């Protein structure tokens, strides 16, 4: 995988799918489309270089791909540079969360790629825009600071451009505000405000007036592009109750900018929240998920936010 020349489709795949990626590369080569894939277990930085210089990405979505961090980083790098991305769901696998806003292609192992997909990939490799990107594009080796600045500028331009296309005004950056005192039983989200932009890990804060035996849980659902998946967690470090009048906590969002999320806060007793968490938590206990809002509990507070960056807390 040492060839960093331009004019190719990069097949992004999990390590367990290397043999399948090789077969797809042969299909592309048969159509005179140059292809690259991870032949020998390349380092992540090498994979990112290939992604930045590719004319298109063909992303294999299999069972192994869902927990493959290098694959996610490759697609984020390509997205930031406006390189075409083709999500290919293999067999019955669902699309990766960060690619659900792309046109989805499907195939099964042993089946040849669709002619219209091959034609689209060939067009991207031969397109004038791809050649200009290869000639002007990022050097193979960038200083860390310069590279980060270029990606940040491009990401900002893409964010504003996409919002303009959908007639959505650019969201205001989240700011820390002081919440008004809450009434008994009430929860108020002071920051971020409804309609503002958030980071990948965003601090939330507000006020509450809850009994000592109650705690707060959040539920997050992506609404643009829409998703049936919901993610839950305790809001703040108040798992055992005693929520203070001025509370704070962190919430994680997705892996792509411009996506919109609904964030709900639910008040539950400590015991009720514990049962809900245990019923929905992941196998390693690091998060909880489901396909709907918590049943039988009315939300105490709600904001809709737009992811504006991939920054951590």
N, C-alpha and C positions, 0 to 999 in steps of 0.2 A: 504493500500500500504506500510506496514511497513516491509514486507519480503524482505531482501536484499540478499537472497541466490542466488547461481549461478545456471546455467542450465535452462534458460528460454528464450523465445522470448518476447521482450517488444513491445507492440502495442502502437505506438506514435499517439496521436490524439488530436484534438481540444476539448475543453469542451463540445461543442454542439454534438459531436459524441460519447459521453460516452456509450450510449445504444448500438450503432452499434459496438463499440469496445468490449463490453461485449459479443455480439453474436459471434464475430470472436474468442474471447478467448474460448468460448465453443466449436467451431469447432476445434480449436487446441487441446483442452483437449480431445475431442473425438478421436483424433489421437495419444493420449498419448504424446502430446507436451506441456510442461509447458508454461504457458503464464501469463504475467502481463499487466495491463493497469491502467489508472488513475481512481480508483474507487470513490474517495472522494474529488477530487480537491486538490491534493498534492501541496506543495510548489515547486518552480522551482528547488531549490537545491536538493530536494528529487528525483525529476524526473531525474536530471542529474546523481545522484548516481545510479539509476536504469539503466540508459542508459549505464553507464560505466561498469557495471557488467553483462549486458545482453550478451547472445551469438549471438543474432541477433536482428535487429530492423525491425518491419513491420510498415511502415509509411503511415497512412491513408491520402490521398490527396483528400479533399472535398472542397466545397466552404468556409466552416468555417476555414479550415486549412491554407489558404493563408496569413492570418494576425495573425497567432498564433506564437508569439515569442518563447515561451517555446519549441515548437516543433522544430523550427529551431536550438535552442541551443542544444537540445538532439541529433539531427542528426550531428551537428558539433562535439560534444563530441565523438560520436561513430566513426565518420570518422577519427578523430585524433588518435584513438586507433586501427584502422583497423578492427573494428567490422562490420560484414556484414550488409548492409542496403538494404531493399527490399521496393522500392517505389510502393505503391498500389493506382492507380488512380481509384476512385470510381465514377461510372456512367460516365459522359462525362467530368470530371474535368481534367484540364491540370496539368502536373507535376510541382512541386515546382522548382523554378529556381536553388536552390542549389543541386537538385538531378537529373538534366537532364543528368548527365554523367553516371547514373546507368541504368541497365536493368529495363524497366518499365513493371509492371504487371497491369492488368486491371480487374475490377469486377463491378458488379452492386449490389445494396442493395437487399437482399433477395436471392442472388445467393451464392452457396457454393464456397469456395476458390478452385482454380484449384489444381488437385492432384499433378502436378509437383511443384507447389509453396509449398504445404504442405510438400512434400518430401524434398525439398531444405532446408526448415526451420528445419525439423527434423534432417537432416544431420549436419547442423551447430550446433545445440544444443548438438549432440552426438560426434562432431568432437574432436580429440585429441587436436587440436590447441585451441579450446574453453576451454577445461579442463585445459590446461596449463595456459591460460590467467586467468581463475578463481583462480587457485592456486597461481600464481605469481603476478597477476594483481594489480591494485592500491588498497590500503586499502580503506575502506569505508569513512574514514575521513582522509583528507590530509591537512597539513598546506598549507596556500594559496600560499606561495612562492614556496614550493616544488612542489605542483601540477602544478603551472604555468610553472615551469622549465621542468617537465616531458612532458607536453603537447607540449611545444615549441620544445623540442628535437625531439619528435616523428613526429611532423608536418614537421620539417626540413628534417628529413630522408625520409618521404613520398614524399615531394616535389622533392628531388634530385632523388629518386628512380623512380618516375613516369616520370620525364623528361628523364632519361636514357632509360627507356623502349620505349619512343617515339622518341628516337634519337635527342631530342631537348637539346641543351646545357643549363645548369643552367643559368637563366637570372642574369645579374649583378644588384646589388641593385641600386635603383634610387639615383642619386647624384645631388646636386645643382650646376649648371654651369651658367656662364655668357654668355648670347646670344650676337651674333654679332649684330650691328645695322641693323634694317630692312630697306629695300627700300620702297619708297612710295607705299602704298596699300598692303604691305606684313606683314605676321604674322609668327614668328619663335617660335617653342617650343624648349626651351633650356633644360628643365628638367621636367619630366624624359626623358632620351634618348630613341630612338627607340630600342626595344628589352630588356629593363630593367625590373626589378621587381617593383611592386607598392604595397602600403598598401591598406586596404579597403577604407580609405579616404586618398587620395594622393594629395599633393600640386603640382601644375603645375606652371611654370614660363617661361618667354621668352621675346621677344621684338616685337614691332609693330610700324607701321607708318601709322596710319589711320586718316581720316578726323574726326573732332569733332562729327559729327552726326552719326558715325558708332559705332557699338558695336560688341562683339564677343559672339557666342554661341558654345557650344560643343555638339557633338553627340557621344554616346558610344554604340557599338554593340559587343556582345560576339561572337567570331569566333571559339573557341575551349573549350568545345563542342559548335557547332554552335547554334545560336538562331535567331529567326525572330524579336525579340524585340529590339527596340532602345530606348535609354533614352537621354533626352536633358536638357540643362540648360544654364544659363548665365555663361560665364567664367570670374570670377572675379567680382568685385563690380562696373561694368561699364554699368549697365542697361541703363543709360541715356547718354551713349556715353563718349567722352573724354578719350579714352583708352590711358594710358601713354606709353611712349617709352619702359619702362620696366614694364611689367604687371605680375600679379600673381593671382591664384585662386585655389580652391579645387574641386576635382571630386571624387565621390563615385563609388565604384565597388561592386562586389558581396559578397557572404557569404561562399566562398570556395576557397582554394588556388589552384594553378596550372592552373586556367582558363585563357585564353588569350582574350584580348579585342583590338578592333580597336578604337582609339580616334581621332575624326576629329574636327577641329576648322573651323567655318564658320563666315564670316564677313557679317553683315546685317546692314541696316539702323536701327535706334532706332525704328521707326514705324513698319518696316517689322518684326523685331525680336519680338516686342510686339504682333503682330497679330499671329505669329507662336506659341508663348508661349500660348496665350489664346486658340488657337485651339487644343493644345495637352496637356494641363495641367491636372493633376489629380483633383478629386473633391474637395480636401482640398487645392489645389494650392501649394503643397510641392514639386512636381516634374512634369515633362512632359514626355510623352512616345508616341511611335508609332511603325510602322512596316517597316519603310524605312528611308533612309537618307533624309534630307530636300530637297524637289524637287526644281529644278531650280536654286540652289545655288552651286557653285563649292567650294570644301573644300580649305581653305587657308593653312592648315597644318595638318599633320597626323603622329601618332606614333602607333605602336603595342606593347602592354605591357603584362606582365604576373603577375597575382596576387600572391604575395609571402607571404602575411601575412594578418591577420584580424585586424591589428592595426588601430586605428583612427588617425586623423590628430594631 
